[in-house]
């Protein structure tokens, strides 16, 4: 073997080494991409689990009552607890759909005693509408100082309902 052949072999060897290094580098990049893909899949799975838990915590179900039928269900529950359906003063969209897809509705009621309101809340929870009570504001007449007597005006109640189900 003369010097010229050795030069060619050395050049081929160097090309081979460069090729092996390049392949090794590309395989490393592919592995990094695969790791990133698996991390993304794990994150998406965690998001699904979190959303399922949120739906269950809000009482959501596959049979969630649409907002358009909600007033009828509210009045049905009032009737079930022996309260006139006219106690419901209306239903309005709440603060709107939030970024996490929770729908809100504001329910107004008037003329309820605390026991009637408690009975309605218990019956509502048993009805499993997919809508959960998230806040309740009870307004009564002005109480006289030092007593629990009210001025005779009927109690006004604002109830915020939330549902995690998409319509």
Secondary structure, 3 states (H helix, E strand, C coil): CCHHHHHHHHHHHHHHHHHHHHHHHHHHHHHHHHHHHHHHHHHHHHHHHHHHHHHHHCCCCCCCCCHHHHHHHHHHHHHHCCCCHHHEEEEEECCCCCCCCCEEEEEEEECCCHHHHHHHHHHHHHHCCCCEEEEEEEECCCCCCCCCCCCCCCCEEEEEEEECCCC
